[in-house]
Every structure is written in structure tokens, then in C-alpha cells.
Amino acid sequence: MLNTNDILETIRMISDEHLDVRTVTMGISLLDCADADGKKACEKIYRKITERAKDLVRTADEISAAYGIPIVNKRISVTPVAMLLACAPDADPVWYAKTLDAAAKAVGVNFIGGYSALVHKGFSAGDERLIRSIPEALAATEFVCSSVNVGSTKSGINMDAVRLMGPVVREAAERTRDSMCAGAAKLVVFCNAPEDNPFMAGAFHGPGEPDCVIHVGVSGPGAVRAALAKLPKDASLDAVAELIKRTAFKITRMGQLIGRLASQKLGVPFGIVDLSLAPTPAPGDSVANILEEIGLESCGCCGTTAALAMLNDAVKKGGVMASNHVGGLSGAFIPVSEDDGMIRAVERGSLTIEKLEAMTAVCSVGIDMVVIPGDTDAAVISALIADEAAIGMVNSKTTAVRVIPAIGYKEGDVLDFGGLLGYAPILPVSAFSPSVFVARGGRIPAPIQALKN
Amino acid sequence: MEAVITVVGQDKVGILAEVCAVCARANVNVEEVTQRILRDTFAMIMLVDLSRATSDFTAFAEALRQKGEALGVDIRCTRQETYDAMHRI
């Protein structure tokens, strides 16, 4: 029996409100590609990725056509490359990055994540070499994404790694200054990084994952905002939360359907649905606009953190019931350059980096796609990473930093990365120096998990 | 296999006939039709059975899309599972 309203609602969500599956990501383990000879390892990596993912793009496109749901991105995440470097002390890490890039191009995906290292408790063989090579690797490749996990709730924060990452972020921007410093846009520094995240730039295939797996990342801020716009302005926040939950349920059910179909057709186990609200620079497809629809004049004003906390929680509650396996980052994303409403809030002066930091305490991920002044000292970037990592560590949640130092640009300039990465004006950062704190290195001990206040 | 054809746009003479003709050419059976006119917007929903279709799903959906373009309306053909997943527990 057809329910006209249900069908028309779905069509409207897809055609007018930008509802889509943001990514189908295939996770591929490269542990069996490790080799003491780096060249041989790269050959094995290329072979494995191109074999496993050869039908990924075609299959996703077929599903998209038959079920009427746009699948925006097809991507691959792989085992953190630092693990493979550990047994190849003479290999150049950049070879691996170039191999990943070539494999991504061969199978037609638009990003490949996993040029990564997990160093939350310390460096093992290969980790430091990989981290130091990140700027060169990101400049020498097109589709490779990199991430480094520097802290966790159970192990504390590796401040030696944090000290290292400030200069790495700066150099990644410096080496790509002719292309809007975009190298830094492909590098994420995590605390509590999830092993099954399908979203870039932070996706990698964790060591606890199966050999090959399909994850799905849903989206839909536009659909949530449009649903909220129909509520009367005096509806209580109970009604707002309930409506967000219902909409998140529908969005996630669609992601679950796509994931199950992709898994069946590719003969690969289904991993998780990441039930995130991932914005795009398209007008209306914005997390900031949802917060404004709830009743804030401009995202970043007082009340933003509370509204975001409610939004994030309601999205999870609605989404969890819609999927049998939920994972990844799952929550509302607040990237600045990728969200039309955030960009406008920055331009209006209502959203500052300090408010963004507060917002990261209650939502998914962290200081994301924020363009900072090109003369920002590396120690300031390290300290910003430490602050975010501390929020994640203490709150037992994932946090991350993806900032782009606008090297060669001046205040008032706008960096335009194009496509989904969007554009953003430069956001000022406190220039007071934390260099003595950062230079100390060592580890911040893991926080106590009781006596919470 | 069942699919849902949706037609949304400005009402005009012959939309139903044109869409049914595309279905008939592909040996697709129309099982149910509902249509509404909300103000000036025409919305028609058809449930069709593709189990004896002579063309594959993608080609059939594309033929409908092109027909929609010619008529100046938005025509989509989507497998029914999409709506079941989103609206039924």
C-alpha cells in the first residue's frame, strides 16, 4: 500500500534538502602487505587495494541509481601505514603514500585514508618516520589523507607527538601554499580516534577490524533543518528534540539500507553506519543553520553549546534505533569551511575559535577545517591540539584538530579549497606563547575515571 | 521486483498516458496509481512490477527521466525498499 505523504517526503528530502549518503567507505587491512623491502610492500599494497576495491565505485553507483539515493563519495581506508613501515626501516614512507594515491586513482575513489600513526602512548618503529614524512607525502599526492592519534582517555596525551604535530601541520600547509595550503586540509590530529570512521580526512582501518569491510556515512543537516522549520517558534525543546530524533531515524535507515546492499553485492562484511550530520557548503545543508532554526540569531552566540548538545544527542538517539551497528564519529560535525552557515557566522563575527572549542566538548569531532593566520607559531598549533585532545580525553569522546595555516595570505583573505571542502575566511587565534609548555614534552597522564565533577 | 515511479511538476494533459506508454514499452505492469494536485503542483505515484520487464532497471529509469525532461516534470523511479526502509519499522 502506497503512502503518498511518505513517498513525497522522501523525494523532497533528496531533491530539495540535500539528503544523501555522504560516503561508502571500504576498509582494507594492509597488515598482510608488510615487507622488509619497501618496494615489494608497495607492490603488494597496490595489488590488494585494486583487487578488493575494483567494483566499489560501480556497485555504489548501481545502488544509487536503483534506490534513488545519491551516494556522494566512494572512499577507501587502510591500515595505518606506520604499522607497515615498522618492518621496513630503509623504506621511504612517501613511496607508500604514492602507492595509495595510484591505487585510489586506479579504482576511481576520491580519497584514501590511512597514511596514519597511532601514537597515543608512544612511538613504535615507523611512527616517527611516518609523521615527519606527512607534509611531503600530502604535497606529493592528490587523494591521500593522513591522521595521527596523539591521545586517548585510557592512556593520556603523548605530548612529544603533540609537539611534533604543530610543525608538521605548518609544513603541510607551506608545501602546498600554491594550492590554498590544502595539504593541511588532508591532515587530522585525533584524540580517541575511532577505528571504523568512514569520513575523511580521518579515516583509517584499525587493527581490530576484519580484513575488508564496508562502512557507510550518512548526512542530512538540510533535512533536519527543513523539518525544524515547520515547527512553530514556540514549540518546546522536547518537541524539537523529538523531531530531530525522528528525522535522524529516517536518514540513518537509508544509510543502513545502502550499507547492507553494498555489503551483499560486494561480498564484504558490513561494518557500521556512521550517523553523522555532515554539512556541505551548499546553502541550507548546514549544522549552523539547524542551530539557528532552533532559535539562535547566529551560530556562536550564547546558547550555541546547549543547542548543539541537544542536537548531537537527539541525532544519536534517533540513529541508534535505525541501524544494527553504529560506529565511527556519529554526531554533528562542525567544520567551518564545509558549512555555509558556519562560514557566515565567522564572517558576521559571531563564531570564534574559542566558542568552537567549547562546542567540541558536546559534539562529534573538533576544531575542523578552520583557517588560521599564516604566521601562527607551530607551538600555538601544538597547544591548540593539546587543548582539543584534553577535551576528548577527559570527556571520553573523539576530538580532532584540522586547521589550515594560511601561509602567504593576509588577514581578510579567504581560502577556497573547492568542492566539499568549501571556503573560509581566516579566524584569529591567540598569539600569546605556550612554547615553554609545549617544549616540555612527555605525557599527560590518563585522567581519573571516577570522582567526576 | 517492485518500484515506485514519482512524477512531480506542473499539471498538463497526457502525463499519465505518456508515463504508462514508457512502462508498456518495457513490459512493466502498473499495479497502483495515486495522484494529487496540490495547488498547481501535480504529484503522481505509481507502483509498478518489473518482474517481467524487457529492459534493465537503469535503462528503464533513464527512459522515464528523459520522458520527464520532455514533459517538464520531475520523474524518478526508485525501488520500493527505499521507502519501506525509511518509513516502516
Interface residues (C-beta under 8 A of the other chain):
Chain A: L2 N3 T4 D6 I7 L8 E9 T10 I11 S15 E62 A65 A66 Y67 G68 I69 K250 R253 M254 Q256 L257
Chain B: V4 T6 V8 E32 T34 R36 A43 I45 L47 F57 T58 A61 D74 R76 C77 T78 R79 E81 T82 Y83 A85 M86 H87
